[in-house]
Amino acid sequence: MPPSRNVLFSILFGALIALVWADFSSSASSSSCYVRVNQLGFTPSDLKTAYVFSTSQVSGPSFSVVSSSGKTVLTGSVSTSARPSWSSSWFTYSFTFDSLQTTGTYTIQVKDCGESPSFQIGSNIELYTSFLANSLYYFQANRDGPDVNHTILQREPSHLTDANATLYKDPTYKNDVLQGTLESLGLPDVDVSGGWFDAGDYIKFVETTSYVVSMMGVAVRDYPTIEDAGPFQDEFKFGLDWLTKLWLPSKQILLLQVGIGDGNSQITGDHDLWRLPQADDALKVKPGDSEYYIKYRPVFPNDNAQSGAKISPNLAGRLAAAFGLCYQVFHKIDSSYASTCLANAQEIYALAESPAPKVLTTCYPYDYYPEDEWVSDMELGAVELSLAESLAGSNAKQHLSDAASYAKQGISSGNGDTLNLYDVGGLAHYELYKASTDSSLHSTLIQGLKDILESGASNAKKDAFGLGVTFDADVTPETFGYFLVSSFYQELSGDTSYTSFAQNQKDFVFGANPWGSAFIVGIGGTFPHCLQHQIANLVGSLNGTPPLLNGAVVDGPSSPSNFDGLGLPDGARSCPADKSDPFKAFGNSKARYMDDAKAWPSTEPAQDY
């Protein structure tokens, strides 16, 4: 779904709302000074920074780190130098506490300011086991089709008619409004059941699923012994199974999208309704009814189902990567399944459109995901295909050579971005480095990763909390992207000069930011409660207590202009109940964060996050 995306603490009714929504220590009350910190926590060796966020200047107040038993274990002073300006209303100061290395739970008390939320010092396993479990939970909660888990937010099978879906011609949009009606291609029905919902809506896209499956595949392949690796492998395969259904090898046709988001006065689109997904199956509709395409969802194939049609290179590359990773993971577990994946990867990669079209194919309408970069997708597809072919005992040289050519093309353009849906160069460079033995190429790839980091580090120097991205949109996923690219770069180069930058990115997402909120449900004491997500809104809790859509990653802060004209969808439960906007006080002219069910720029989770 297009942009959409956090936790409530009140200004006017601070004490009362805090009891319901968050820890009092992290809520906005009548005080004008707050202590912001990563609420998930740190490993003993991590760099550790906290911030004083105040409406008045401070002069190096003392701070104390206090254990859960009430013992003061570390003291120090806040920096007397303010960090880069956040706004004319707020001053930001930082202090470090790297010497805190004993495992446990702590808070930080700053004299004449306040107390931080609690945080943990622990091993990676202690910090991230529940975090990973929550991530898996999110994807399981967003499953479509017959294979759902009723214990997760009371999920029921949904969109069972997708098993016999009709192919339609490309829809035409103008200003995101469907023009005219939908025209069937008159071809046999297809089975497109399963897969994940894209975001808070119920549409399904190859554009985003191919990215998610590729990312999952790398994690499952590289960390097979991680706790609960089996369920992650199962979820990886669940996504692969759906992508496999969308490639018709006998016809050489790729299916792009299931469902239609925005309709018109005659056709109801997915975004026009707020309901549980199984409600679509219960509709009594016939052709010509406005809600017909809600139950009998249209499927849009590539190039109107022309057999052997060229495929936009962004999609061809990412799909080749996903299927190549399938072979790498499953070749010893299920050789038949793996061989099908490898054949899919080779066929789709070979159909990549060259030269690339001026406007890439993503979804309908294009504005949902206006991707304009494809070189990194082809690099990733080529390198994952070459790795799969090597394991299969076939000649992988051509695809490895292709990957190197795409890498050099992308790096020389100077347009490398943080790792995210719209640019996978950071991951592609890392994978290619490991696949290649060419020392000259290694140097080029390391420089490419460094170039990506330099762009973010330059932005971070001007931000009060060291954030590497701007606040246009997609802040959380792009911030995570910089953390991952920094990890890749440090592993390959041995250069630790971006360690502090990387830690700042992680800290920001986990609560060390102007709003004092984590942007992942279930992290710390302050996190999004009012998701713009239909299942979470209609079945889940609206006050931060279970049941929650744990693991949901939201966009977080966004440009203030993105919040113009927001309205609560018909049928949605109002959240927050008092319709307050306590986080507004912490924003500036470039960034706003709003934990509200109507605030898609802040609180709509999406699978590619």
Secondary structure as UniProt FT lines:
FT   TURN            12..13
FT   HELIX           14..21
FT   HELIX           24..26
FT   STRAND          33..36
FT   STRAND          41..42
FT   TURN            44..45
FT   STRAND          49..54
FT   STRAND          62..67
FT   TURN            68..69
FT   STRAND          72..77
FT   TURN            88..89
FT   STRAND          90..96
FT   TURN            98..99
FT   STRAND          104..110
FT   TURN            111..113
FT   STRAND          114..115
FT   STRAND          119..121
FT   HELIX           124..141
FT   TURN            150..154
FT   HELIX           160..164
FT   STRAND          167..168
FT   STRAND          173..174
FT   TURN            175..176
FT   STRAND          177..178
FT   STRAND          204..205
FT   HELIX           206..222
FT   TURN            224..225
FT   TURN            227..228
FT   HELIX           229..245
FT   STRAND          247..248
FT   TURN            249..252
FT   STRAND          253..258
FT   HELIX           270..272
FT   HELIX           278..281
FT   TURN            287..288
FT   TURN            290..291
FT   HELIX           292..295
FT   STRAND          299..301
FT   HELIX           302..305
FT   TURN            307..308
FT   HELIX           313..330
FT   TURN            331..333
FT   HELIX           335..350
FT   HELIX           366..368
FT   HELIX           375..392
FT   HELIX           397..413
FT   TURN            421..422
FT   HELIX           425..435
FT   HELIX           439..460
FT   TURN            461..462
FT   TURN            464..465
FT   HELIX           475..493
FT   TURN            497..498
FT   HELIX           499..509
FT   TURN            510..511
FT   TURN            514..515
FT   TURN            521..522
FT   HELIX           534..539
FT   TURN            550..551
FT   HELIX           560..563
FT   TURN            564..565
FT   TURN            570..571
FT   TURN            577..578
FT   HELIX           582..586
FT   TURN            597..598
FT   HELIX           600..603
FT   TURN            607..608
//
